Amino acid sequence: MSIAESTSVTAGTEAAASLQARASATARVRANDCALYRVASAAAFLALAALMIGGVSMAFTAAAGTSTAGVLVAIGNNPWPFLTGGVGLALVSLFDIFTIPGLHAALGRHGRVLILLASVTAIIGDLLGILGRLAQTALVPVGLQPATAGQTELLAAGNVLSVLDTTINTAGFVLVSASFTCFGLLMLRGFSRTVGWIAIVAGVFTLLGQIPLLAPLFMVANVAYIAWYVGIGRRFWQAARQSTARE
């Protein structure tokens, strides 16, 4: 065999090895993305279920009003809506965290800075949401204290928890509104334009809902949340199936 032929064979072997390595790396990335999509799909549907349960439960607490004294009295009469509502909405934030890796995998190529901003604000916002809902749920044992307990101390404790709940949840919602808007803008560049617009609506109306005079607009955000979880849950499920079929 001549030197030229030997060089040609070596080059061909190296090229084949390079192609095989690229194919193997692509397969690993695809398998990893498929796993993330499956987790994100399951988390989205679990978040949807928790949102429905928590939202309906909190609707039953509206009659108690916004005063701490009224809330504590209502808890003493029936604590279950406050308990299931607080825990349910805390679970929404918890499950939402598990959708973020899938969103990052699906949307990262459409904007590195934007996906980083969306992911960071979503994680911090969700963590604040969990803490805020736990502070809200902590009112339940305070409201269940016997009538012989010191009412002044109980009311003071309730006021502290209410301030923590309001402050932490408001901060969390501001961050969540930013994350929704960023994810929506990324989705307009790919993945799903419909879900992208839903995310932008959710982000805008979440922010507007934090303004006292515009608080009723938060109902629009609640509807958008439901559509968001249905949309990404279905989209990620389809993406996971397509990725599995390619394998």
N, C-alpha and C positions, 0 to 999 in steps of 0.2 A: 504493500500500500504506500502510495506517495505521501509526502508531507502535506500537500494540498488536500488530498482526500482525507487524511487523518484530521486535519484542522476542520474540514467541513463536517465530519462526523461528530467531532467534539462540540462544535458550535450547535449542531442540530440537537445533540443530547442536552446541552445546557438550556436551549430554547424550550425543549419539551419539559425539562424539569421546572423551568420558570413558569411555564403555562400551568403545569400541574400544581405548583405552589400557589399561584394566584387563584386557581379554581378551588383549591382547598380552603384558602383564606376567605373567599367569597361564600363558600358553603357554610363556614363557621359563623360568619357575620349574619347570613340569612337565618341560620338556626337560632342564633342569639336573638335576632329581631323577632322571629316567630314566637319565641318564649315570652319576650316582653309584650308582644301584642296580645297573647293569650291572658297574661296576668292583667294587663290594662283593661281588656274586655270584661273579665270577671269582676275586677274592681269597680268598673263603671256601673255595671248592673247592680252590684251590692250597694254602691253609693246611692243609686236611684231608689232602691228599696228602703234604705235608711232615711233618705230624704222624704219619701212619701209618708213613712211611719212617723218620723220626727215632726214633719210639717203639719200633718193632721192632728197629732197630739198637741202641738203648740197652739193650734187654732182653738182648742178647747180651753186654753188658759187666758184667752183674750179678755174674757169677762172680768178677770181679776184686776184689770187696769194696770197702771204703771207704778203706782205707789207701793213701796216695800211692805207697808202694813197690810194693804189689801192682798198682796201676793201671799204673804205669810198666812193670812186667814184662809185664803183659798186652798193653800197647800194643806192646812190642817183639816179642811173638809174633804179634799180628794187629792192626794199627792201624785197619783199615777200619771195624769197628763204632763205634769212638770217633770217627772222622772223619765218617762219614756221619750218625751220631747227633747230634753237635754241630752240624754244618752244617744238618741237617734241622730241628732244633728252633729254630735261629736264624732259619731261613726262615719258620717258623710265626709268630714274632713280627713279622718284616718284613711278611709278607702280611697279618697281622692289622691292621696300621696302616692298610692301604688299605680295610678294612671300616668304619672309624670315620666317614668323611664320610657314607657311606650311612646308617649308624645315626643319625647326627646329623640328617640330613635327614628320616628317617622318624619319629624319636621326639622331635624338638625341641619340637614343639607340646604334648607331654604333660607338660613340666616343664623350664623353662629352667635352673634351678639344678642339678637332678639330671642333665640331659644334659651340662652343662658339667663337672660333677664326674666323670661317667662317662668323658667324652672325654679329659679331662686325665690322669686316673689310668691310662687305657688306653694312651695314647701314652707316658707316662713309664715305665709298667710294661713295655711292649713294647721300648722302647729299652734298658732295663736287662736285659731278657731276651736281647736280641741281644748285649750286651756280656758277659753272664755265660756264654752259650754259646760265644762266641769265646774267652773265657778258658779254658773247658773244652777246646775244640778245640786250644788252644795247647799242651796237654799232649802232643799227638801227636808233634811234632818233638822234644820233650824225651825222650820214651820211646824214640824211634828213634835216639838217640845211640849210638855204638859202645861196646862194653863197656870199651874202653880209656879212655874219658872219665872225668873225675873224678866218682865216684858221689855223693860228699857234696854237691858243687855242684849236680848234677842233681836230687838229692832235695830240696835247699833250694829250687831253682827250682820244682819240682813242688809243694812245700808252699805256696809263695806263690800259685801259680796256683789251687790247690785252695781256698785261703781266699778269694781273689777270686771264684772261681766260686760258692762256697756263699753268700757274703755278698751279692753282687749279685743272684743268682737269687732268694734269699729275699726281698730287698727288692722285687724285681720281682713276685714272686708275691703279696705282700701288696697291692701296688697293683692288680694284675690282679684279685684277689679282690674288691676294692672296686668296680672298674669293672664286673665281671660282675654283681654284686649291683644296682648302680644301673641298668644296662641292663635287667636282669630286671624290676625294679620299674616301669620305664617301659613295658616291653612288656606288663605286666599291664593297663595302662591303654589299650592299643591295639596294633595291628600283629599280635601273636601271643601269646596267653596260654600256649600250650604251650612255645614257645621261651623265654618269660619265666621260667617255672618251671625250665626246664633251666639258664638263666643263673644263677638264684639258687642252685640246687644246686651248679653249678660254682664260684660265688663262695664259698659257705660251706665246701665241702670242700677248696678250694684253700687257704683260710686255716687250716683244721684240720690239713691235711697238712704245714704248716710247723712244727707242734709235734712234736718228736722221738717222743714216746710215741704220737702219733696219725698218724705218717707213712703207715702202710698205707691210711688213708682217702683219700690222694691218688689212689689207683686209681679211686675213684668220680669224682673230678674229671676224670681222663683220659677216662673214658667220657662224661662230660657235655660235654667239649670236642668230642668227635667228633659227638655229637648236636647241639651248638650250631652247628658249621660246616655240617653237613648242613641244619639247620633254616633258618639265615639265608641260606645259599646258594640254597636252593630258594625261600624267601620273596622274596628280592630279585629273583630271576629272574622270578617270577610278577608282581611289582610292576612291573618294567621292561616286561614284555609288555603288561600292562594299560594302562600309561601310553602306550605306543606305539599301542595300539589306539584310545585316545581321540583321539589326534592325527589 
